Amino acid sequence: MLNDIYQSIDPVAFAIGPFSVRWYGIAYVLGFVCAALVIWRVARRWRVRVGVDELMTIMICVILGVIIGGRLGYVLFYGDYDYLHDPLEILATNHGGMSFHGGLVGALLAGIVAARLTHIPYLTLADLGCIGAPLGLLFGRCANFVNGELWGAPTDAPWGVVFGGAAGMMPRHPSQLYEALLEGVVLFAVLFLLSRRRPPRPQGTFLGLFLVLYGCFRFLMEFVREPDVQLGYLWGGWLTMGQLLSVPLILVGIGVLVYAVVMKKPQQGLPELQQVE
């Protein structure tokens, strides 16, 4: 059933003459739009002033951070191309290659700029962003499935999918959909429901939880996901680059959670506008 669905989906959503729009691009747009809506909604509940100007500033910074960080992360951690001899290939995102871990670092660094421009405390801004981020992961993983990339290990389960191409004709785990469920649906549900508590939990709580939960989910999913062909397993026939990069996320997340519990800093926006509904 699931294999039939995959085989019936065209990675190109629609085309107008020579111009084509792929589901992967639509996923990026939907992810950023939904994240922006979540940031705006939760900010209102927390009485943090995020108007149109602030929201646009935040999203522009985050989009640039995700794209630049995601591409550089792929080049540094996963790329097997000789980028030193052809530096322009680093910019060739149309050739594929984006790293979530790199995109996350890029987004967090871009958040520093956004916090300075909007005068919203960095950890409050990071918490808001982390609540909306899983929706982007949900759409992104679904797009990975449609593209037939980042497939899982071989399986004889009835929901196995034949991706073809470099994946061969053997049924494989649709690990992209497993990740969409855990990193997207479950992670969003946990963070969003937790955000409804009044008063809001201290600064850093949601950033810490996001890092810990994503790191754990990604580490587990790597056991049913085929490692990148250019890297293979790094050690012992099971350790992958995705797992190696997820360990620091878990450790940093735990550190941020401890900081949030000890410091108990309330979520804040612009001080003079805290009472705005």
C-alpha positions as CSV (number, residue, x, y, z in Angstrom):
1,M,0.0,0.0,0.0
2,L,2.7,2.5,1.1
3,N,4.9,1.4,-1.8
4,D,2.0,2.1,-4.3
5,I,1.5,5.6,-2.9
6,Y,5.2,6.3,-3.3
7,Q,5.3,5.0,-6.9
8,S,2.3,7.2,-7.8
9,I,3.9,10.5,-6.6
10,D,5.9,12.7,-8.9
11,P,8.6,14.8,-7.2
12,V,7.6,17.7,-9.4
13,A,4.4,19.2,-8.1
14,F,3.6,21.2,-11.3
15,A,5.3,22.7,-14.3
16,I,4.6,25.8,-16.3
17,G,6.6,25.7,-19.5
18,P,10.3,25.3,-18.5
19,F,9.5,26.4,-15.0
20,S,8.9,23.5,-12.5
21,V,8.0,23.5,-8.9
22,R,9.1,20.5,-6.8
23,W,7.4,19.2,-3.6
24,Y,10.7,19.8,-1.8
25,G,10.6,23.5,-2.4
26,I,6.9,23.6,-1.4
27,A,7.9,21.8,1.8
28,Y,10.4,24.5,2.7
29,V,7.9,27.3,2.1
30,L,5.2,25.5,4.1
31,G,7.6,24.8,6.9
32,F,8.7,28.4,7.3
33,V,5.1,29.7,7.0
34,C,3.8,27.3,9.6
35,A,6.7,28.1,11.9
36,A,6.0,31.8,11.6
37,L,2.3,31.3,12.5
38,V,3.3,29.2,15.6
39,I,5.8,31.8,16.7
40,W,3.2,34.6,16.4
41,R,0.5,32.5,18.2
42,V,2.7,31.4,21.1
43,A,4.2,34.9,21.5
44,R,0.7,36.3,22.0
45,R,-0.1,33.7,24.6
46,W,3.2,34.5,26.4
47,R,2.6,38.3,26.0
48,V,5.8,38.7,24.1
49,R,5.4,41.4,21.5
50,V,6.0,39.9,18.0
51,G,4.5,42.2,15.5
52,V,4.7,42.0,11.7
53,D,8.0,43.8,11.5
54,E,9.6,41.6,14.2
55,L,8.2,38.4,12.7
56,M,9.6,39.3,9.3
57,T,13.0,40.1,10.8
58,I,13.0,36.8,12.6
59,M,12.0,34.8,9.6
60,I,14.5,36.4,7.2
61,C,17.3,35.8,9.7
62,V,16.2,32.2,10.3
63,I,15.7,31.4,6.6
64,L,19.2,32.6,5.7
65,G,20.7,30.8,8.7
66,V,19.0,27.5,7.8
67,I,20.0,27.6,4.1
68,I,23.6,28.8,4.7
69,G,24.1,26.6,7.7
70,G,22.5,23.6,6.1
71,R,24.6,23.7,3.0
72,L,27.9,24.4,4.9
73,G,27.0,21.6,7.3
74,Y,26.6,19.1,4.5
75,V,29.9,20.2,2.8
76,L,31.8,19.8,6.1
77,F,30.2,16.6,7.5
78,Y,28.8,14.7,4.5
79,G,30.3,16.0,1.3
80,D,32.8,13.9,-0.7
81,Y,33.3,16.5,-3.5
82,D,36.7,18.3,-3.8
83,Y,35.3,21.7,-2.8
84,L,38.8,23.2,-2.5
85,H,39.4,22.8,-6.2
86,D,35.8,24.0,-7.1
87,P,34.6,26.3,-4.4
88,L,31.5,27.4,-6.4
89,E,30.2,23.9,-6.0
90,I,29.5,24.8,-2.4
91,L,26.7,27.1,-3.7
92,A,25.2,24.5,-5.9
93,T,22.3,23.5,-3.7
94,N,20.5,22.3,-6.8
95,H,23.0,19.4,-6.8
96,G,21.5,18.3,-3.4
97,G,23.0,18.2,0.0
98,M,21.6,19.9,3.1
99,S,22.4,19.0,6.7
100,F,19.9,19.4,9.5
101,H,22.6,19.8,12.1
102,G,24.2,22.5,10.1
103,G,20.9,24.2,9.5
104,L,20.2,24.1,13.2
105,V,23.5,25.8,14.1
106,G,22.9,28.3,11.3
107,A,19.4,29.1,12.7
108,L,20.7,29.5,16.3
109,L,23.5,31.9,15.2
110,A,21.0,33.8,13.0
111,G,18.8,34.1,16.1
112,I,21.5,36.1,17.8
113,V,21.2,38.7,15.0
114,A,17.3,38.6,15.1
115,A,17.4,39.0,18.9
116,R,19.5,42.1,18.6
117,L,17.3,43.6,15.9
118,T,14.0,42.9,17.6
119,H,15.2,43.5,21.2
120,I,13.6,40.1,22.3
121,P,15.8,38.1,24.7
122,Y,17.7,35.4,22.8
123,L,16.5,32.4,24.8
124,T,12.9,33.6,24.5
125,L,13.3,33.9,20.8
126,A,15.0,30.5,20.6
127,D,12.2,28.9,22.6
128,L,9.6,30.3,20.3
129,G,11.5,29.2,17.2
130,C,11.9,25.6,18.6
131,I,8.2,25.2,19.1
132,G,7.6,25.9,15.4
133,A,10.6,24.2,14.0
134,P,9.2,20.6,14.1
135,L,6.6,21.5,11.6
136,G,9.4,22.4,9.1
137,L,10.9,19.0,9.9
138,L,7.6,17.3,9.3
139,F,7.2,18.8,5.8
140,G,10.9,18.3,5.0
141,R,10.9,14.6,5.9
142,C,7.8,14.1,3.8
143,A,9.6,15.8,0.9
144,N,12.6,13.4,1.4
145,F,10.2,10.5,1.0
146,V,8.7,12.0,-2.2
147,N,12.2,12.5,-3.6
148,G,13.2,9.0,-2.7
149,E,16.2,10.1,-0.7
150,L,17.6,9.3,2.8
151,W,15.9,5.9,2.6
152,G,16.0,3.3,5.3
153,A,17.7,-0.1,5.6
154,P,16.3,-3.2,3.8
155,T,13.2,-4.7,5.4
156,D,10.6,-7.4,4.8
157,A,7.9,-5.5,6.6
158,P,4.7,-5.1,4.7
159,W,5.1,-1.3,4.6
160,G,8.5,-1.5,2.9
161,V,9.0,0.8,-0.1
162,V,11.0,0.1,-3.3
163,F,12.7,3.4,-3.9
164,G,14.7,2.3,-7.0
165,G,17.7,4.1,-8.4
166,A,20.7,3.9,-6.0
167,A,18.5,2.3,-3.4
168,G,18.0,-0.7,-5.6
169,M,14.8,-2.8,-6.0
170,M,14.7,-4.2,-2.5
171,P,12.0,-3.0,-0.1
172,R,13.3,-0.5,2.5
173,H,12.1,1.1,5.7
174,P,10.4,4.4,4.8
175,S,12.6,6.0,7.5
176,Q,11.7,9.5,6.2
177,L,8.2,9.0,7.4
178,Y,9.3,7.5,10.7
179,E,11.3,10.7,11.2
180,A,8.4,12.9,10.1
181,L,6.3,11.3,12.8
182,L,8.8,11.6,15.7
183,E,10.8,14.7,14.8
184,G,7.7,16.5,13.4
185,V,4.4,15.4,14.9
186,V,5.5,14.1,18.3
187,L,8.1,16.8,18.9
188,F,5.7,19.5,18.0
189,A,2.9,18.1,20.1
190,V,5.1,17.9,23.2
191,L,6.5,21.4,22.8
192,F,3.3,23.1,21.8
193,L,1.2,21.5,24.6
194,L,3.9,22.5,27.1
195,S,3.8,26.1,25.8
196,R,0.2,26.4,26.9
197,R,1.1,26.4,30.6
198,R,0.6,29.6,32.4
199,P,2.9,31.2,33.4
200,P,5.2,30.1,30.6
201,R,8.1,27.8,31.6
202,P,11.5,29.6,32.0
203,Q,13.7,30.8,29.2
204,G,15.6,27.9,27.6
205,T,13.1,25.2,28.5
206,F,11.9,24.7,24.9
207,L,15.3,25.0,23.3
208,G,16.7,22.4,25.7
209,L,13.8,20.0,25.2
210,F,14.0,20.4,21.4
211,L,17.7,19.6,21.4
212,V,17.4,16.6,23.7
213,L,14.3,15.1,22.0
214,Y,15.5,15.7,18.5
215,G,18.9,14.2,19.3
216,C,17.4,11.1,20.9
217,F,14.9,10.6,18.0
218,R,17.5,11.1,15.4
219,F,20.0,8.7,17.1
220,L,17.3,6.0,17.3
221,M,16.1,6.5,13.7
222,E,19.7,6.0,12.4
223,F,19.4,2.3,13.3
224,V,16.8,1.8,10.5
225,R,18.2,4.4,8.1
226,E,20.8,3.6,5.5
227,P,24.0,5.6,6.2
228,D,25.2,8.0,3.6
229,V,26.9,6.0,0.9
230,Q,30.0,8.2,0.7
231,L,30.6,7.7,4.5
232,G,29.1,4.4,5.5
233,Y,29.3,3.4,9.1
234,L,32.0,5.2,11.1
235,W,32.6,2.6,13.8
236,G,31.4,-0.9,14.8
237,G,29.1,-1.4,11.9
238,W,26.4,0.8,13.4
239,L,27.6,4.3,14.3
240,T,26.7,6.9,11.6
241,M,27.5,10.5,11.1
242,G,23.9,11.4,12.1
243,Q,24.3,9.7,15.4
244,L,27.7,11.2,16.0
245,L,26.3,14.7,15.4
246,S,23.3,14.1,17.6
247,V,25.2,13.3,20.8
248,P,26.4,16.9,21.2
249,L,22.8,18.1,20.7
250,I,21.6,15.9,23.6
251,L,24.4,17.0,25.9
252,V,24.0,20.7,25.1
253,G,20.2,20.3,25.5
254,I,20.6,18.8,28.9
255,G,22.9,21.8,29.8
256,V,20.3,24.3,28.6
257,L,17.6,22.6,30.6
258,V,19.7,22.7,33.8
259,Y,20.3,26.4,33.2
260,A,16.6,27.0,32.7
261,V,15.7,25.2,35.9
262,V,18.4,26.9,38.0
263,M,18.0,30.5,36.6
264,K,14.2,30.5,36.2
265,K,14.2,33.5,33.9
266,P,10.7,34.4,32.8
267,Q,9.9,34.6,29.1
268,Q,10.1,38.3,28.0
269,G,9.5,40.6,25.1
270,L,10.0,44.3,24.9
271,P,9.7,45.4,28.6
272,E,7.5,48.4,27.9
273,L,5.1,46.3,25.9
274,Q,4.7,43.3,28.1
275,Q,1.0,43.9,28.7
276,V,0.0,43.9,25.1
277,E,-2.5,41.2,24.3
